[in-house]
């Protein structure tokens, strides 16, 4: 899917309005309900963290982007990572919606006069924290590969401010499948140091990628150009591994 380009110009305004509404919500809902939400959110994140990888393998909901999914041998690693991120977001939002049924119990306590003012000020603070957490989740969703131009929206809007936190989340999730952290760097298009390149080449070799394909695939994964000879070698390797001509064409076009 592709996000409408005209959405980009309104993104920052929508984000600022959302933050303002969350602050107002936090102020009027108060600290007790907000701290309940935060504690519940921590529990929800923990449960989601444990369940998401299992559901990602059992019920994959989406494909990794064509840049990664069709790569023989290592494609499933990207597939597991993107589906884990997607399931993580779904479970978090689903459990948070269920949490609304438990909040009425705390409303009466927050109306006690002495508690009321402190309750609202602390609620304002926690409302801001909650807004940031939700924006991180939105950044994860938009940049997950579900939208072809999602990364552009993140980079060109205030979502870029929380992008490092979103990248850290992807690193943490991908570590379940790849302890080197390379998958997260590739999926978030981060810059590779020389040491990272050495580790990447070694990682590809460990996955039984042919020696002549390793440097070519390494370049592509780092979004570096390859020449005609390298392109031909890569295409032949993909054919040998059963990738269809149509998929190869889409794969190569995604790197242009």
C-alpha positions in Angstrom: 0.0 0.0 0.0 1.0 3.6 -0.6 0.1 6.5 1.6 -1.5 9.6 -0.1 1.3 12.2 -0.8 -1.0 15.0 0.3 -1.1 13.4 3.7 2.5 14.4 4.3 1.8 18.1 4.6 -0.8 17.6 7.4 1.2 15.0 9.3 2.9 17.4 11.8 -0.4 19.2 12.5 -2.1 15.9 13.2 0.7 14.8 15.5 0.7 18.1 17.5 -3.1 18.0 17.8 -2.9 14.4 19.0 -0.2 15.3 21.6 -2.4 18.2 22.8 -5.5 15.9 23.1 -3.5 13.3 25.0 -2.3 16.0 27.5 -5.8 17.3 28.0 -7.0 13.7 28.3 -4.3 13.0 30.9 -5.2 16.2 32.9 -8.9 15.4 33.2 -8.5 11.6 33.6 -5.9 12.1 36.4 -2.9 10.3 37.7 -4.7 7.2 39.1 -6.2 6.2 35.9 -3.0 7.2 34.0 -0.7 5.2 36.3 -3.1 2.3 36.0 -2.8 2.7 32.2 1.0 2.8 32.4 1.3 -0.2 34.6 -1.1 -2.1 32.4 0.8 -1.0 29.3 4.0 -2.4 30.8 2.2 -5.7 31.4 0.7 -5.6 27.9 4.1 -5.0 26.3 5.6 -7.9 28.2 2.7 -10.3 27.2 2.9 -9.0 23.6 6.7 -9.5 23.6 6.3 -13.1 24.5 3.3 -14.0 22.3 4.2 -12.0 19.1 7.1 -14.2 17.9 4.9 -17.3 18.2 2.0 -15.8 16.3 4.4 -14.4 13.7 5.5 -17.9 12.7 2.1 -19.6 13.1 -0.1 -16.8 11.5 2.0 -14.5 9.3 -0.1 -11.5 8.3 2.1 -9.7 5.8 5.1 -10.1 3.6 8.3 -8.3 4.2 9.1 -5.7 1.5 10.1 -7.1 -1.8 13.6 -5.9 -1.1 14.0 -8.6 1.5 11.3 -11.2 1.3 12.4 -12.9 -2.0 16.0 -13.3 -1.0 16.8 -17.0 -0.9 17.9 -18.5 2.4 17.8 -15.3 4.5 14.3 -14.0 3.3 12.4 -15.9 6.1 14.4 -14.0 8.8 13.1 -10.7 7.5 9.6 -12.3 7.2 9.7 -13.4 10.8 10.9 -10.0 12.0 8.3 -7.9 10.2 5.4 -10.2 11.2 6.6 -10.1 14.8 6.6 -6.3 14.7 3.1 -6.4 13.2 1.7 -8.9 15.7 3.4 -6.9 18.6 1.5 -3.8 17.5 -1.8 -5.6 17.1 -1.6 -7.3 20.5 -0.6 -4.1 22.3 -3.5 -2.1 20.8 -6.0 -5.0 21.3 -5.1 -5.4 25.0 -5.1 -1.7 25.6 -8.7 -1.5 24.2 -9.7 -4.3 26.7 -8.2 -2.3 29.5 -10.9 0.4 29.2 -13.3 -2.0 30.9 -11.3 -1.9 34.2 -10.9 1.8 34.6 -14.3 2.9 36.1 -13.2 1.4 39.4 -10.6 4.1 39.9 -12.7 7.1 38.9 -14.3 7.5 42.3 -11.0 7.7 44.2 -9.7 10.4 41.9 -12.6 12.7 42.8 -11.6 13.2 46.4 -10.8 17.0 46.8 -7.3 16.7 48.3 -6.3 14.1 45.7 -7.9 15.8 42.8 -5.4 18.6 41.9 -2.2 16.4 42.3 -4.0 13.7 40.5 -4.7 16.0 37.5 -1.1 17.4 37.3 0.5 14.0 37.4 -2.1 12.8 34.9 -1.0 15.6 32.5 2.6 14.3 32.7 1.6 10.7 32.2 -0.6 11.8 29.3 2.4 13.2 27.6 4.4 10.0 28.1 1.5 8.0 26.8 1.4 10.1 23.7 5.1 9.5 23.0 4.6 5.7 23.4 1.7 5.7 21.0 3.7 7.7 18.4 6.5 5.2 18.7 4.0 2.4 17.9 2.6 4.4 14.9 6.1 5.0 13.7 6.7 1.2 13.8 3.5 0.5 11.9 4.1 3.1 9.2 7.8 2.1 8.7 7.1 -1.6 8.9 7.0 -2.1 5.2 3.2 -2.1 5.1 3.3 1.2 3.2 5.8 1.6 0.4 6.4 5.3 1.2 6.1 4.9 5.0 9.7 5.7 5.7 9.4 8.9 3.7 6.5 10.1 5.9 8.5 9.3 9.1 11.6 11.1 7.9 9.6 14.2 6.7 7.4 14.6 9.8 7.7 14.8 13.6 7.6 11.0 13.7 11.3 11.3 12.9 11.9 12.5 16.4 10.7 9.2 17.9 12.3 7.1 15.1 15.4 6.2 17.2 13.1 4.7 19.8 11.2 2.8 17.1 14.5 1.5 15.6 15.6 0.3 19.1 12.3 -1.6 19.3 13.0 -3.3 16.0 16.5 -4.1 17.1 15.2 -5.7 20.2 12.6 -7.7 18.3 14.9 -8.8 15.5 17.4 -10.0 18.1 15.1 -12.9 18.7 16.0 -14.1 15.2 19.4 -12.4 14.7 21.8 -11.7 17.6 24.0 -9.5 15.4 21.4 -6.8 15.0 22.1 -6.7 11.3 18.5 -7.4 10.3 17.3 -4.4 12.2 19.9 -2.2 10.5 19.0 -3.4 7.1 15.2 -3.1 7.6 15.6 0.5 9.0 18.1 1.5 6.3 20.8 2.5 8.8 24.3 3.4 7.7 26.8 0.5 8.1 30.3 1.0 9.5 33.2 -0.9 8.1 33.0 -3.3 11.0 29.3 -3.8 10.3 30.1 -4.7 6.7 32.6 -7.3 7.9 30.0 -8.8 10.3 27.4 -8.7 7.6 29.6 -10.6 5.1 30.4 -13.2 7.8 26.7 -13.5 8.7 25.8 -14.1 5.0 28.6 -16.7 4.7 27.3 -18.5 7.9 23.9 -18.8 6.1 25.5 -20.8 3.4 25.4 -18.0 0.8 27.9 -18.8 -2.0 31.2 -16.9 -1.7 30.8 -15.1 -5.0 27.3 -13.9 -4.0 28.1 -12.7 -0.5 29.7 -9.4 -1.6 26.9 -8.7 -4.1 24.2 -9.4 -1.6 26.0 -7.4 1.0 26.0 -4.4 -1.3 22.3 -4.7 -2.0 21.3 -5.1 1.6 23.2 -1.9 2.4 21.5 -0.2 -0.6 24.7 0.2 -2.5 24.8 -0.1 -6.4 26.0 -3.2 -8.1 27.3 -3.5 -11.7 25.9 -5.5 -14.6 28.1 -8.5 -14.0 27.1 -8.7 -10.4 23.5 -8.3 -11.3 23.6 -11.2 -13.7 25.3 -13.4 -11.1 22.7 -12.5 -8.5 19.8 -13.2 -10.8 21.3 -16.6 -11.8 21.7 -17.5 -8.1 18.1 -16.6 -7.4 16.9 -18.7 -10.4 19.0 -21.6 -9.1 17.1 -21.3 -5.8 13.7 -21.4 -7.4 12.7 -17.7 -7.4 10.3 -17.0 -10.3 11.2 -14.6 -13.1 8.4 -12.3 -12.1 9.6 -12.2 -8.5 13.2 -11.6 -9.6 12.0 -8.7 -11.7 10.1 -7.1 -8.8 13.1 -7.7 -6.5 15.5 -6.0 -8.8 13.1 -3.1 -9.5 12.8 -2.5 -5.7 16.5 -1.6 -5.5 16.5 0.8 -8.4 
